[in-house]
Amino acid sequence: MIKMENHLGTIEISQEYFANLVGHAASECFGVAGMVISTASQGLRSVVFRKETQDKGVKVKIYGDKLVIDLHIMVTYGVNIAAIVKSIVHKVRYTVEEATGLQVAKVNVYVDGMHSGE
């Protein structure tokens, strides 16, 4: 649960909703082959439940009143990685700020692998 307080009250957003929102925004970007498991708990859940986890490749931290989002992705072979990352950062920041009203301080994108497309 992501919980933030402001002068109007408390904002609570479920982790599942937030992970789906961020993961979907990142996956829609050109050149992204998929999300990659980023934490041991995500890996353990995927083994135990034998299915994809909702928050695969997404980690959110709160610093003050702003969010820091870490994304672990796999890219398609032969595409410009710098352009993909820039596109993801802009799209995720815009999507999160428009959907939730919360400010994003930083979006960190980690390219953990490359998919050949075959």
DRENPA-330646 format. One line per field, with one value per residue: x, y, z of N, C-alpha, C in turn; residue in three letters; residue number from 1. Coordinates in steps of 0.02 Angstrom, whole numbers, padded with zeros to 5 digits, m for minus. Layout:
N
n.east: c(X, ...)
n.north: c(Y, ...)
n.up: c(Z, ...)
ca.east: c(X, ...)
ca.north: c(Y, ...)
ca.up: c(Z, ...)
c.east: c(X, ...)
c.north: c(Y, ...)
c.up: c(Z, ...)
res: c(ALA, ...)
n: c(NUM, ...)
//
This chain:
118
n.east: c(00042, 00031, 00052, 00017, 00020, m00064, m00114, m00250, m00286, m00265, m00189, m00212, m00151, m00168, m00042, m00050, m00130, m00048, 00069, 00020, m00019, 00105, 00185, 00111, 00117, 00255, 00278, 00210, 00292, 00394, 00509, 00523, 00538, 00489, 00453, 00564, 00598, 00635, 00661, 00696, 00581, 00483, 00529, 00517, 00378, 00334, 00382, 00320, 00181, 00174, 00151, 00147, 00196, 00104, 00174, 00291, 00454, 00438, 00468, 00429, 00467, 00447, 00495, 00490, 00367, 00363, 00377, 00488, 00528, 00578, 00619, 00637, 00686, 00674, 00747, 00718, 00824, 00939, 00885, 00889, 00947, 00958, 00861, 00745, 00743, 00730, 00604, 00525, 00542, 00481, 00349, 00305, 00317, 00224, 00104, 00086, 00078, m00034, m00136, m00137, m00108, 00001, 00170, 00313, 00475, 00587, 00626, 00698, 00775, 00820, 00908, 00900, 00915, 00919, 00816, 00808, 00706, 00667)
n.north: c(m00059, 00106, 00251, 00417, 00578, 00733, 00908, 00894, 00769, 00590, 00490, 00337, 00205, 00052, m00074, m00165, m00101, 00009, m00054, m00120, m00008, 00061, m00043, m00074, 00048, 00057, m00061, m00034, 00046, 00070, m00055, m00119, m00276, m00343, m00356, m00381, m00491, m00415, m00422, m00532, m00576, m00562, m00657, m00775, m00779, m00797, m00924, m01004, m00981, m01007, m00919, m00760, m00618, m00478, m00362, m00370, m00325, m00195, m00070, 00034, 00179, 00295, 00458, 00584, 00684, 00634, 00513, 00379, 00278, 00118, 00023, m00132, m00196, m00288, m00273, m00261, m00335, m00237, m00110, 00065, 00090, 00201, 00288, 00212, 00205, 00341, 00367, 00281, 00336, 00464, 00426, 00344, 00434, 00535, 00458, 00409, 00529, 00590, 00493, 00472, 00591, 00609, 00664, 00622, 00596, 00533, 00417, 00267, 00165, 00004, m00095, m00258, m00363, m00432, m00466, m00573, m00581, m00692)
n.up: c(00000, m00046, 00038, 00069, 00144, 00138, 00140, 00125, 00168, 00184, 00062, m00012, m00107, m00184, m00194, m00298, m00396, m00425, m00470, m00584, m00661, m00681, m00738, m00853, m00924, m00948, m01023, m01141, m01215, m01360, m01407, m01285, m01222, m01115, m00937, m00799, m00664, m00512, m00375, m00237, m00172, m00271, m00362, m00285, m00261, m00394, m00420, m00322, m00343, m00476, m00584, m00671, m00577, m00514, m00488, m00560, m00594, m00547, m00428, m00295, m00205, m00071, m00045, 00060, m00002, m00128, m00263, m00301, m00431, m00477, m00617, m00695, m00844, m01002, m01158, m01337, m01455, m01549, m01545, m01500, m01346, m01260, m01311, m01289, m01148, m01114, m01169, m01090, m00961, m00975, m01012, m00903, m00795, m00834, m00844, m00711, m00637, m00695, m00672, m00533, m00466, m00387, m00363, m00459, m00418, m00472, m00602, m00615, m00731, m00764, m00872, m00890, m00976, m01144, m01281, m01417, m01511, m01578)
ca.east: c(00000, 00067, 00014, 00046, m00024, m00057, m00157, m00320, m00298, m00221, m00198, m00191, m00157, m00146, 00019, m00069, m00151, 00010, 00114, m00012, m00015, 00174, 00206, 00076, 00144, 00322, 00274, 00183, 00343, 00428, 00573, 00522, 00518, 00454, 00478, 00608, 00592, 00687, 00675, 00691, 00511, 00448, 00550, 00488, 00306, 00322, 00395, 00269, 00115, 00183, 00123, 00178, 00175, 00076, 00223, 00354, 00499, 00420, 00480, 00412, 00488, 00422, 00541, 00453, 00301, 00372, 00389, 00545, 00507, 00630, 00593, 00685, 00656, 00712, 00737, 00724, 00891, 00947, 00854, 00928, 00929, 00950, 00796, 00693, 00742, 00702, 00533, 00494, 00543, 00429, 00282, 00288, 00306, 00161, 00049, 00077, 00056, m00103, m00183, m00140, m00098, 00062, 00228, 00366, 00540, 00636, 00611, 00760, 00762, 00876, 00902, 00928, 00924, 00903, 00778, 00826, 00647, 00653)
ca.north: c(00000, 00169, 00297, 00483, 00626, 00803, 00952, 00875, 00705, 00535, 00457, 00267, 00171, m00017, m00092, m00199, m00050, 00049, m00097, m00128, 00056, 00073, m00097, m00067, 00107, 00040, m00114, m00007, 00084, 00034, m00086, m00155, m00345, m00367, m00337, m00432, m00497, m00372, m00436, m00602, m00592, m00570, m00721, m00827, m00782, m00825, m00996, m01035, m00977, m01029, m00871, m00694, m00576, m00414, m00308, m00393, m00273, m00128, m00057, 00104, 00204, 00362, 00502, 00646, 00681, 00615, 00442, 00356, 00215, 00077, m00024, m00180, m00215, m00323, m00236, m00298, m00329, m00194, m00044, 00114, 00084, 00268, 00314, 00174, 00225, 00409, 00360, 00250, 00385, 00514, 00395, 00322, 00494, 00566, 00414, 00408, 00594, 00602, 00445, 00474, 00658, 00609, 00685, 00574, 00629, 00501, 00351, 00232, 00109, m00043, m00142, m00320, m00414, m00417, m00519, m00574, m00575, m00756)
ca.up: c(00000, m00049, 00081, 00074, 00176, 00117, 00179, 00118, 00201, 00169, m00003, m00010, m00171, m00175, m00230, m00360, m00444, m00444, m00509, m00649, m00695, m00702, m00782, m00917, m00958, m00972, m01073, m01203, m01251, m01414, m01392, m01222, m01233, m01056, m00872, m00770, m00592, m00484, m00305, m00217, m00155, m00334, m00388, m00243, m00276, m00460, m00416, m00279, m00374, m00546, m00631, m00670, m00522, m00536, m00482, m00591, m00618, m00523, m00357, m00282, m00140, m00057, m00011, 00073, m00033, m00198, m00276, m00340, m00462, m00509, m00666, m00724, m00909, m01053, m01221, m01400, m01484, m01606, m01537, m01464, m01276, m01230, m01333, m01255, m01078, m01111, m01182, m01031, m00906, m00988, m01012, m00835, m00754, m00855, m00827, m00639, m00613, m00718, m00643, m00460, m00438, m00348, m00401, m00467, m00414, m00515, m00629, m00631, m00776, m00768, m00927, m00863, m01027, m01213, m01314, m01488, m01552, m01612)
c.east: c(00045, 00024, 00052, m00005, m00010, m00106, m00231, m00337, m00247, m00240, m00171, m00203, m00130, m00085, 00003, m00090, m00091, 00058, 00085, m00007, 00055, 00198, 00175, 00104, 00214, 00320, 00248, 00236, 00378, 00495, 00576, 00496, 00480, 00485, 00516, 00599, 00651, 00704, 00667, 00619, 00470, 00465, 00519, 00413, 00292, 00335, 00340, 00201, 00115, 00147, 00160, 00152, 00150, 00129, 00291, 00394, 00485, 00434, 00469, 00434, 00461, 00475, 00507, 00383, 00306, 00390, 00454, 00527, 00567, 00596, 00649, 00653, 00703, 00696, 00745, 00793, 00890, 00914, 00899, 00905, 00917, 00882, 00739, 00687, 00711, 00626, 00496, 00489, 00487, 00359, 00260, 00274, 00239, 00101, 00034, 00050, m00015, m00154, m00191, m00136, m00037, 00121, 00281, 00432, 00589, 00609, 00678, 00743, 00826, 00863, 00939, 00940, 00904, 00869, 00792, 00767, 00630, 00609)
c.north: c(00062, 00220, 00363, 00530, 00695, 00845, 00934, 00809, 00654, 00504, 00386, 00236, 00101, m00031, m00125, m00150, m00012, 00009, m00109, m00065, 00068, 00021, m00091, m00008, 00091, m00011, m00089, 00028, 00040, 00007, m00124, m00225, m00373, m00341, m00396, m00432, m00460, m00387, m00510, m00621, m00601, m00638, m00779, m00835, m00812, m00900, m01032, m01038, m00997, m00984, m00805, m00655, m00509, m00359, m00326, m00334, m00203, m00123, 00017, 00122, 00275, 00400, 00570, 00640, 00662, 00541, 00433, 00286, 00181, 00026, m00068, m00208, m00258, m00287, m00283, m00284, m00281, m00126, 00001, 00115, 00152, 00297, 00278, 00198, 00295, 00408, 00332, 00300, 00436, 00485, 00375, 00383, 00526, 00524, 00414, 00474, 00610, 00557, 00453, 00543, 00663, 00629, 00630, 00611, 00600, 00434, 00320, 00171, 00068, m00093, m00206, m00373, m00389, m00477, m00516, m00569, m00639, m00799)
c.up: c(00000, m00013, 00086, 00106, 00148, 00158, 00175, 00153, 00181, 00102, 00004, m00078, m00162, m00218, m00296, m00415, m00471, m00487, m00579, m00691, m00723, m00752, m00851, m00957, m00986, m01028, m01140, m01245, m01303, m01390, m01326, m01235, m01173, m00993, m00843, m00695, m00559, m00411, m00291, m00202, m00218, m00365, m00350, m00256, m00344, m00462, m00378, m00314, m00448, m00596, m00624, m00610, m00549, m00536, m00512, m00619, m00593, m00448, m00346, m00211, m00132, m00018, m00001, 00045, m00107, m00204, m00315, m00365, m00494, m00555, m00692, m00787, m00950, m01118, m01281, m01430, m01544, m01601, m01495, m01391, m01243, m01249, m01298, m01183, m01071, m01121, m01121, m00974, m00916, m00983, m00942, m00791, m00771, m00833, m00752, m00613, m00634, m00683, m00568, m00430, m00394, m00391, m00401, m00466, m00464, m00539, m00649, m00673, m00780, m00823, m00905, m00916, m01095, m01244, m01388, m01535, m01589, m01570)
res: c(MET, ILE, LYS, MET, GLU, ASN, HIS, LEU, GLY, THR, ILE, GLU, ILE, SER, GLN, GLU, TYR, PHE, ALA, ASN, LEU, VAL, GLY, HIS, ALA, ALA, SER, GLU, CYS, PHE, GLY, VAL, ALA, GLY, MET, VAL, ILE, SER, THR, ALA, SER, GLN, GLY, LEU, ARG, SER, VAL, VAL, PHE, ARG, LYS, GLU, THR, GLN, ASP, LYS, GLY, VAL, LYS, VAL, LYS, ILE, TYR, GLY, ASP, LYS, LEU, VAL, ILE, ASP, LEU, HIS, ILE, MET, VAL, THR, TYR, GLY, VAL, ASN, ILE, ALA, ALA, ILE, VAL, LYS, SER, ILE, VAL, HIS, LYS, VAL, ARG, TYR, THR, VAL, GLU, GLU, ALA, THR, GLY, LEU, GLN, VAL, ALA, LYS, VAL, ASN, VAL, TYR, VAL, ASP, GLY, MET, HIS, SER, GLY, GLU)
n: c(1, 2, 3, 4, 5, 6, 7, 8, 9, 10, 11, 12, 13, 14, 15, 16, 17, 18, 19, 20, 21, 22, 23, 24, 25, 26, 27, 28, 29, 30, 31, 32, 33, 34, 35, 36, 37, 38, 39, 40, 41, 42, 43, 44, 45, 46, 47, 48, 49, 50, 51, 52, 53, 54, 55, 56, 57, 58, 59, 60, 61, 62, 63, 64, 65, 66, 67, 68, 69, 70, 71, 72, 73, 74, 75, 76, 77, 78, 79, 80, 81, 82, 83, 84, 85, 86, 87, 88, 89, 90, 91, 92, 93, 94, 95, 96, 97, 98, 99, 100, 101, 102, 103, 104, 105, 106, 107, 108, 109, 110, 111, 112, 113, 114, 115, 116, 117, 118)
//
